[in-house]
Amino acid sequence: MSRKRKNKNKKKKHHDGAGGAVAQSPHVDVYNDEPLDTEEERLSKRGIKTIAGGIGLLLIGFYVLTLTDPHGRNWASTVSPLLILGAYAVIGFGIFLGDPEEEEGEKTEEASSAAPKQPS
């Protein structure tokens, strides 16, 4: 009975079903056996504000859409599709938008590495 308890406390190896090989961690590249970068990129504050503005524009576009006439011949019928499509474009742009501080830091790193060194 004591053997069973000891075996339960031991760390178990994870085997894949074929051949009994030890399965790799989910954070390891299968082809190169190199650890993957597990750092997740998040939306920047500027991107979140842009997306919020796009959602606001989208709501305005759908509200203007309710003001259209059945034949689609008034100003709301012309403006609402433009507002809705423009809002989707703003939301898509906000997803890829980064913070200006991060962009400036990358530019200064590139400029310093690209600048030729002068002999002293």
N, C-alpha and C positions, 0 to 999 in steps of 0.2 A: 504494500500500500504506500509505503514511503517513496518508492521509486516513481510511482505515478505522479506524486506531488512534485518531486524534483524535476521531472520531465516537463511538467506544466509551467514551471518557473523559467525554464531555459528559453532563450530567444529562438524562435523558429525561423528557418530560412524559407523564403518564398520561392517556390518552384513553379516554372511554367510546365504545362502538361507534357511537352515533348522532350523526352530524354533526361528530365530531372535537372536541367541547368538552372542556375540561380537567376531569377528575373532581375532586371536592372531597375534602378530608381526611375520614377517618371520624369526626373529632371536631368536625365543623361541623354545625349544625342545617340540614337540607335546606330548610326552609321560610323561615327567617329569616336565613340566612347568618351566624349568630352562633356563636361557639365554645361548645361544650358544656363543662360542668364534668366534668373527667375524674377528679376526686377520688373515690376509692372509699370507701364506708363499710365498716368492719369490725365484727365482733362485739366488744362490750365485754368486759372481764375478768369483770364481774359476769354478763353474759349467758352467757359460756362456762361459768362455774361452775354456773349454773342449768341449762344444757343437759346438763352432765355429771351433775348430780343427777337430771335427768329420765331420762337413759339408765340410771343405776343403778336407779331406780325401775322402769323398763321391764324390766330384767333380773330384778328381784325378782318382778315381775308374771308374767313367763313361767315362772319357777321355780315359783311358787305354782300356776300353771296345770297343771304336771305332776303336782301332788298331788290333782287332782280325781278323783272316782270316775266310772265310766262313765255313771251316771244323772244326774250333776250335782246331787247333793243334799247335798253337804257344804259346810263353810265355805269351802274353797278355790274352789269353783265360784262362790260369791257374791263373794268378795274379788278374785280375779284379774282379772275384767273391769274392775273399778273401778280397780285399780292400773294396768292397761295404758292405759286411757283417760286417767286422771289423769297418767300419765307423758307421753303425747302432748301433753296440754295444757301441762304444764310446759315441755316442749321448745319448743313454739310460743311460749310467753310469753318464754322465754329468748332467742329470736331477735330480738325487738323491744325487749328490755330494754337500757337505756343505763347508762352510768356515773353515779353520783350527783354527781360533780364537774362533769360537763358539764351536767347538769340544773340545778344551782345557778347556774352561770355564765349560763345562758340566762335564768333567772328574775331575776337581778340586772340583766341588761341590759334586760329588759322593764320592770322596776320603775323603773329610772333614766330610761328614755325616756318612760314614762307619767307620771312625777311632774311636776307643774306647777312651773315655775321661778318663784322669788320675786324680785321686783324688789330691786335692791340700793340 
